[in-house]
Structure formats: C-alpha cells, structure tokens
Amino acid sequence: MQVLSVEDLTVAAQALQYVARYDSMRLRTYREKENLADRIQMSSIASALALRFDDVGYFNRVYCADESVLEMLPEIERFYHGGLFGCELVGPPAVAFGNQRKISRRGWVSANCYAWLYAEDCRLLPAPQSTKFSIRPPEPSQRELFLKTYLRAFEAQEDRLVAARRNMLHLFDRPELDFLIAWHDETIAGVAITMRNGSAALLCAGAALPEYREMGCHAALLAARIRFASESGCRQIYSWAALGGQSQSNIEKAGLSMVGTTTTWRFSPESRV
C-alpha cells in the first residue's frame, strides 16, 4: 500500500475543497437562475459544507476536509430530514485507504471510494500523444448538443434530462468554467469541463460516450484540458476519480499523482425508521 506524506494529505484536502466549490457553485447558479430556492439548500455545519437538492440525488452531499464533521452527524441528519435521498459524506481524505474512523451511528453505511489526484505544475506534465480525436470548445449553437452528450455519457436518469439541460445551460455563463468537445471525424464522442480558480484548475467532469470508451477519448480530453489550463495561466491541477477505476488510471497517465483517498459514507433516513 502506498504511504502518503502529510504534505500530500494537505493537497488532498485542497482537492476536496475545490470539488465542494464546484458543486456549490452549480447549485447556487441553478437556484438563482431557475428560482429553485424551495428545492436547493446549502448549510455550513462546523467546517463542513452540506448541499441539498431535493430533485437530484447526486447533489445531496456533505464535504468536509477534517474529522470535526464526525461530531456533527445529528445536525447533518436534521438538515436532510424529509428529503428523498439522505446524503453522502465526502471526507476527510485518509493517509491510507481504509484508515478513517468508522461511523457507528445507525443509518450510516460505507459507500464509495475515491482517489484525489494532483500535479504541482501542469507545464511540466508529459506532452500529449497524437490522437484520433479533435478537441475544441463548443460553439454557442452546440451547447445543447454538449449537454445532451454530457447527460448521456454520465448516464443521467431519463426523467431528469429536460430539467437538467435547462439548469446546466446557465453554466455556460460562468467565467471560471471551460467546456470542450471531443470529435471523431464529424461525430461527437465525449465532453469535458474544467473549473479555473486563480492559479489552480479542477478537472471536474469528463466522459466519453459508451461507443467511444476504451478508444482514447477520455485521455485526449484530459490532455486538452491540461493544455488549456496551462495556456490560461493555471499551474496546479486537481482532480478526483473512483478509486482503482479507469478514470484514475487515465488521470495518472496524464501526469497527476494520487495524493489521498476517501471512503464516503451514506446516510439513508429510511434505515432509521
């Protein structure tokens, strides 16, 4: 098992905070632009950020980079009371996989495992190899196509597609976000999003359509995002991925290193009944 330094753990916590910033920015945008104040809530609980979107299960998450959140579980449970989805607690990053203190409260079960990834200076990463995919930002007329591809690539629920596209269209107005499309000849193959914050960039969403997976599309999108981030003046690159999955492997091949892991915990209100 890889032993990670204290410095690496700090960087992993930074990666978690950037992911929390990305998700909270999206929810604030949806809430403001679509008048969803009755459906979207956010709360600071100790050092944690709790997000609640009563229409979309994914967004019901609590992000916290330290263990103080484990003392606030009753308050977190109250925040999600009455919702359909409960929540997923993301954090804190562990020095070694499985080394976190376990949650013993009824209703909480271990859920997913993620790797936090980082490169200190994207200018020093390996030059990308030649690829069969052409990567470029979408034209304004291609924004709907981008979103349809995004939702299909991430296997969004069919009954949420119309509302999700309506919400996500507002993200194109966010100055900190960059969007890319991968084309195979004249056919769209995948999409990706990067969030810039000063000298840092977060590789926050990238996926290929099922028929273009294992063909180098995801890797081509990674290389293009890193290049675009460097050209925009970014230096530090952060990302996260399912631990041990193909995305993590591709990100590491692009030059980022794993700097921590997280085992998430899911709270299901119905299990307390």
C-alpha positions, -999 to +999 in steps of 0.1 A: +000+000+000+013+034-009+023+056+021+014+092+016+030+122+033+014+149+055+020+173+026+001+150+003-028+148+027-030+186+028-031+187-010-059+160-010-079+182+014-074+211-011-087+189-039-118+180-018-125+217-012-123+225-049-148+198-057-171+212-030-167+247-045-176+233-080-207+216-067-219+245-046-213+269-075-235+248-097-263+247-071-261+284-065-264+290-102-294+267-106-311+282-075-307+317-087-314+313-124-343+288-121-359+301-089-352+269-070-349+283-035-375+259-023-357+229-037-320+238-031-304+244+003-268+248+015-256+249+050-222+253+068-221+227+096-189+232+116-161+230+089-184+210+065-205+222+036-238+204+033-256+206-001-292+195-006-311+194-039-345+177-035-347+169-072-313+153-078-298+127-056-262+133-067-260+168-052-270+157-017-235+156-003-216+169+027-180+179+020-155+181+049-117+180+049-113+172+086-128+149+112-147+176+130-177+167+109-180+133+127-191+151+158-219+169+138-238+139+124-270+146+143-271+181+129-264+168+094-292+142+097-316+171+107-305+191+076-316+162+053-347+154+072-378+150+050-357+145+018-358+116-005-321+110-008-304+113+025-268+123+018-233+111+011-205+123+034-173+130+014-142+134+036-118+136+052-090+123+030-071+095+046-034+089+046-040+053+036-071+036+022-095+025+049-077+043+077-106+066+086-125+064+118-157+045+111-192+059+117-211+038+141-244+057+141-275+038+128-284+049+092-248+054+080-231+029+058-198+030+038-205+039+002-178+048-024-141+051-025-124+079-043-088+089-052-076+125-050-052+135-077-028+164-082+000+179-102+020+209-089+028+224-123+009+214-154+036+230-176+059+201-166+035+173-175+043+149-204+034+162-239+002+145-251+004+118-277-012+120-311-049+111-311-077+103-335-099+128-317-102+166-324-108+186-292-122+221-293-147+243-273-183+242-284-198+269-305-228+286-289-251+267-313-236+234-300-244+240-263-275+218-263-255+191-281-228+193-254-254+189-226-272+160-243-238+143-247-228+151-211-260+136-197-258+105-218-221+100-210-228+102-173-260+081-176-284+106-162-319+094-154-343+097-183-370+116-164-344+143-153-330+151-187-352+181-196-347+198-162-310+190-161-304+206-195-324+237-185-303+241-153-270+233-169-274+258-198-267+285-172-232+271-166-220+284-199-223+319-184-198+311-156-165+327-165-145+302-144-157+272-164-142+259-197-160+234-219-146+211-245-160+186-270-141+156-285-150+149-321-143+117-340-144+130-376-178+148-376-193+128-348-193+139-311-175+114-289-172+130-255-172+162-234-153+177-205-154+207-181-126+224-162-130+250-134-103+276-130-096+293-097-066+317-098-035+295-105-054+263-099-077+242-121-100+214-113-107+186-139-143+184-127-162+165-155-150+145-184-165+114-201-168+096-234-200+082-249-202+044-245-193+037-281-161+057-278-148+043-245-115+025-244-105+043-276-085+071-260-113+097-260-111+103-222-073+106-224-075+130-253-099+152-233-076+151-202-046+162-223-066+190-239-079+203-206-044+203-191-031+222-221-059+248-220-054+253-182-017+259-187-024+284-215-049+301-192-022+307-166-030+278-142-003+258-126-018+234-100-041+207-114-066+188-091-090+160-098-107+130-083-120+097-095-134+064-084-105+046-066-089+019-089-111+028-119-102+036-155-106+073-150-080+073-122-056+053-144-061+078-173-055+108-150-023+093-136-011+085-171-018+122-179+008+131-152-012+136-120-004+117-088-027+102-062-023+122-030-051+107-009-082+086-007-117+089+007-142+064+018-176+081+017-205+073+040-241+074+030-270+083+053-303+067+045-332+082+066-354+052+059-330+029+077-337+048+110-374+041+109 
